[in-house]
């Protein structure tokens, strides 16, 4: 279908194909400071499209925390156990 709208997680058949939110299943999420995203233990989580709404961020969304001696970069500054 030419010019059809892209699906959004909204409980509506945006692309008029008879299916609701079928192309939208998951998306990445991170609520911590951008400068730490993807560094050390600061990892993204996942949100699911359910009933036309995004669920809470799960399975990650780790933010900087106090560094502890555990062979991990807890404060997400690029250094392990500093």
MARTI-583042 format. One line per field, with one value per residue: residue in one letter; z, y, x of N, C-alpha, C, O in turn. Coordinates in nm, 3 decimals. Each point is the difference from the previous one (the first is absolute). Example, Ala and Ser with C-alpha at 12.3 -4.5 7.8 and 13.67 -1.06 7.14 Angstrom:
2
r: [A|S];
n_c3: [0.780|-0.138];
n_c2: [-0.569|0.107];
n_c1: [1.319|-0.139];
ca_c3: [0.000|0.006];
ca_c2: [0.119|0.119];
ca_c1: [-0.089|0.082];
c_c3: [0.000|0.073];
c_c2: [0.120|0.109];
c_c1: [0.090|-0.077];
o_c3: [0.066|0.017];
o_c2: [-0.002|0.111];
o_c1: [0.104|0.051];
END
This chain:
82
r: [X|X|X|X|X|X|X|X|X|X|X|X|X|X|X|X|X|X|X|X|X|X|X|X|X|X|X|X|X|X|X|X|X|X|X|X|X|X|X|X|X|X|X|X|X|X|X|X|X|X|X|X|X|X|X|X|X|X|X|X|X|X|X|X|X|X|X|X|X|X|X|X|X|X|X|X|X|X|X|X|X|X];
n_c3: [0.000|-0.187|0.062|-0.031|0.115|0.086|-0.014|0.092|0.139|-0.146|-0.057|-0.103|-0.100|0.119|0.038|0.178|0.176|0.117|-0.049|0.186|-0.069|-0.197|-0.058|0.106|-0.016|-0.138|0.218|-0.136|0.170|0.002|0.202|-0.075|0.160|-0.105|0.142|0.105|-0.104|0.104|0.167|-0.060|0.210|-0.083|0.108|-0.220|0.002|0.123|-0.198|0.154|-0.205|0.156|-0.131|-0.156|0.121|0.029|-0.058|0.195|0.069|-0.192|0.191|0.159|-0.193|-0.092|0.218|-0.072|0.013|0.200|-0.024|-0.136|0.205|-0.207|0.024|0.147|-0.203|0.213|0.025|-0.060|0.145|-0.002|0.198|-0.057|0.087|-0.120];
n_c2: [-0.117|0.069|0.044|-0.215|0.022|0.148|-0.211|0.023|0.060|-0.096|-0.193|0.087|-0.014|0.010|-0.216|0.036|-0.070|0.169|0.112|-0.120|0.206|-0.022|0.210|0.024|-0.024|0.061|0.034|0.101|-0.098|0.219|-0.098|-0.154|0.031|0.177|0.167|-0.030|0.140|-0.182|0.141|-0.103|0.077|0.164|-0.130|-0.044|0.143|-0.118|0.097|-0.034|-0.090|0.148|-0.147|-0.057|-0.175|0.201|-0.196|-0.096|0.180|-0.118|-0.118|0.138|0.090|-0.122|0.021|0.207|-0.131|-0.018|0.147|-0.176|-0.069|0.092|0.138|0.157|0.013|-0.038|0.058|-0.215|-0.071|-0.199|0.068|-0.144|-0.016|0.141];
n_c1: [0.084|-0.094|0.212|0.053|-0.191|0.145|0.077|-0.202|0.163|-0.146|0.099|0.182|-0.200|0.191|0.055|-0.128|0.120|-0.090|0.189|-0.033|0.054|-0.107|-0.034|-0.193|0.220|0.166|0.047|0.146|0.112|-0.044|0.008|0.145|0.154|-0.087|0.040|-0.195|-0.137|-0.083|-0.048|0.191|-0.002|0.127|-0.144|0.030|-0.173|-0.145|-0.037|-0.158|-0.003|-0.064|-0.103|0.150|0.076|0.095|0.097|-0.057|0.112|0.031|0.020|-0.065|0.060|0.165|-0.044|0.052|0.181|-0.095|0.168|-0.026|0.055|-0.027|0.176|-0.069|-0.096|0.059|0.217|0.041|0.158|-0.108|-0.087|0.162|-0.208|-0.125];
ca_c3: [0.000|-0.012|0.082|0.124|0.121|0.075|0.124|0.127|0.114|0.043|-0.003|-0.121|-0.124|-0.069|-0.142|-0.061|-0.055|0.079|0.120|0.090|0.059|-0.033|-0.030|0.120|0.106|0.108|-0.025|0.104|0.092|0.097|0.069|0.068|-0.072|-0.135|-0.012|0.055|-0.075|-0.072|0.061|0.120|0.037|-0.040|-0.121|-0.036|0.025|-0.108|0.023|-0.088|-0.039|0.049|0.006|-0.052|0.085|0.032|0.138|0.070|-0.047|0.070|-0.044|-0.020|0.043|0.112|0.011|0.081|0.145|0.071|-0.039|0.101|-0.046|-0.054|-0.137|-0.091|-0.004|0.055|-0.017|-0.145|-0.045|-0.087|0.079|0.087|0.142|0.029];
ca_c2: [0.117|0.120|0.113|-0.043|0.046|-0.100|-0.039|0.055|-0.071|0.086|-0.072|0.038|-0.057|0.118|-0.023|-0.046|-0.135|-0.088|-0.043|0.111|0.002|-0.125|0.022|0.055|-0.102|0.046|0.109|0.018|0.110|0.032|0.120|0.062|0.107|-0.041|-0.017|-0.130|-0.106|-0.094|-0.010|-0.083|-0.068|0.084|-0.063|0.024|-0.102|-0.019|0.023|-0.074|0.065|-0.085|0.068|0.136|0.084|-0.057|-0.046|0.055|-0.047|-0.123|-0.075|0.088|0.138|0.014|0.134|0.002|-0.019|0.009|-0.102|-0.101|-0.092|-0.118|-0.018|0.064|0.147|0.037|0.143|0.024|0.102|-0.063|-0.065|-0.106|0.002|0.113];
ca_c1: [-0.084|0.081|-0.038|-0.062|0.068|0.073|-0.064|0.046|-0.057|-0.110|-0.127|-0.071|0.053|0.052|0.028|-0.126|0.010|-0.085|0.071|0.032|0.134|0.069|0.142|0.060|0.003|0.088|0.092|0.099|-0.028|0.105|-0.045|0.114|0.067|0.044|0.144|0.038|-0.069|0.085|0.132|0.003|-0.125|-0.113|-0.053|-0.139|-0.100|-0.095|-0.142|-0.089|-0.125|-0.108|-0.130|0.012|0.084|0.130|0.015|0.115|0.130|0.034|0.117|0.115|-0.016|0.091|0.056|0.123|-0.013|0.127|0.097|0.034|0.103|-0.069|0.050|-0.096|0.002|-0.130|-0.030|-0.009|0.094|0.098|0.103|-0.051|0.043|0.091];
c_c3: [0.000|0.089|0.131|0.119|0.064|0.128|0.119|0.111|0.060|-0.003|-0.122|-0.120|-0.089|-0.150|-0.073|-0.066|0.079|0.127|0.082|0.059|-0.035|-0.028|0.123|0.111|0.119|-0.043|0.117|0.088|0.094|0.063|0.077|-0.082|-0.132|-0.008|0.054|-0.077|-0.079|0.054|0.126|0.021|-0.040|-0.134|-0.021|0.045|-0.121|0.047|-0.102|-0.034|0.039|0.014|-0.039|0.084|0.025|0.147|0.065|-0.056|0.083|-0.053|-0.026|0.058|0.125|-0.003|0.084|0.148|0.063|-0.039|0.119|-0.061|-0.046|-0.144|-0.105|0.007|0.046|-0.022|-0.146|-0.050|-0.088|0.073|0.094|0.138|0.034|0.133];
c_c2: [0.124|0.111|-0.038|0.049|-0.116|-0.032|0.069|-0.081|0.087|-0.069|0.030|-0.068|0.115|-0.022|-0.067|-0.139|-0.102|-0.052|0.122|-0.019|-0.122|0.017|0.049|-0.106|0.046|0.125|0.008|0.118|0.018|0.133|0.070|0.113|-0.049|-0.030|-0.135|-0.118|-0.086|-0.014|-0.086|-0.073|0.080|-0.047|0.035|-0.117|-0.009|0.032|-0.081|0.085|-0.094|0.083|0.147|0.093|-0.071|-0.038|0.071|-0.063|-0.121|-0.058|0.083|0.136|0.024|0.138|-0.004|-0.019|0.010|-0.116|-0.093|-0.096|-0.130|-0.029|0.052|0.151|0.050|0.145|0.045|0.111|-0.057|-0.069|-0.102|0.013|0.113|0.062];
c_c1: [0.089|-0.054|-0.068|0.082|0.075|-0.075|0.066|-0.064|-0.110|-0.136|-0.085|0.066|0.047|0.022|-0.118|0.011|-0.082|0.065|0.040|0.138|0.085|0.149|0.076|-0.006|0.082|0.076|0.097|-0.040|0.118|-0.039|0.112|0.059|0.058|0.149|0.049|-0.060|0.098|0.141|-0.009|-0.132|-0.124|-0.053|-0.147|-0.087|-0.092|-0.142|-0.079|-0.122|-0.113|-0.127|0.011|0.085|0.133|0.004|0.119|0.128|0.044|0.130|0.123|-0.030|0.084|0.064|0.127|-0.031|0.139|0.090|0.027|0.102|-0.066|0.040|-0.098|0.018|-0.137|-0.038|0.006|0.092|0.110|0.113|-0.061|0.061|0.099|-0.031];
o_c3: [0.091|0.007|0.068|-0.008|-0.015|0.058|0.003|-0.022|0.091|0.026|-0.002|0.000|-0.091|-0.079|-0.114|-0.109|-0.024|0.075|-0.055|0.057|0.080|0.017|-0.002|0.051|0.114|-0.119|0.111|-0.044|0.037|-0.070|0.066|-0.108|-0.003|-0.071|-0.028|0.020|-0.081|-0.057|0.079|-0.090|0.024|-0.105|0.094|0.017|-0.107|0.112|-0.114|0.083|-0.058|0.068|0.058|-0.023|-0.004|0.086|-0.066|-0.055|0.123|-0.111|-0.087|0.115|0.093|-0.105|0.068|0.052|-0.071|-0.005|0.111|-0.122|0.077|-0.069|-0.111|0.098|-0.083|-0.021|-0.030|-0.088|-0.035|-0.063|0.065|0.015|0.070|0.040];
o_c2: [0.016|0.023|0.088|0.009|-0.116|0.086|0.016|-0.062|0.079|0.064|-0.028|-0.021|0.041|0.094|-0.043|-0.022|-0.121|-0.075|0.105|-0.105|-0.039|-0.095|0.008|-0.030|-0.010|0.033|-0.044|0.093|-0.097|0.099|0.101|0.031|-0.105|-0.092|-0.040|-0.114|0.051|-0.073|0.015|-0.065|-0.047|0.043|0.034|-0.112|0.052|-0.033|-0.016|0.077|-0.108|0.103|0.086|0.121|-0.122|0.076|0.073|-0.110|0.007|0.032|-0.033|0.011|0.067|0.045|-0.099|0.054|0.012|-0.115|0.047|-0.005|-0.095|-0.077|-0.052|0.054|0.038|0.032|0.118|0.078|0.070|-0.061|0.027|0.012|-0.022|0.096];
o_c1: [0.081|-0.120|-0.053|0.123|-0.038|-0.066|0.122|-0.104|0.024|-0.102|-0.120|0.122|-0.071|-0.017|0.015|-0.052|0.009|-0.064|0.031|0.030|0.086|0.076|0.123|-0.108|-0.046|0.008|-0.030|-0.068|0.067|-0.019|-0.024|-0.049|0.065|0.041|0.112|0.042|0.078|0.080|-0.094|-0.051|-0.112|0.048|-0.072|0.046|0.032|-0.038|0.044|-0.047|-0.015|-0.001|-0.066|-0.001|0.008|-0.043|0.074|-0.003|0.003|0.043|0.081|-0.040|-0.043|0.046|0.027|-0.098|0.100|-0.043|0.023|0.015|-0.013|-0.067|-0.007|0.052|-0.083|-0.117|-0.017|-0.037|0.095|0.087|-0.102|0.122|0.098|0.066];
END
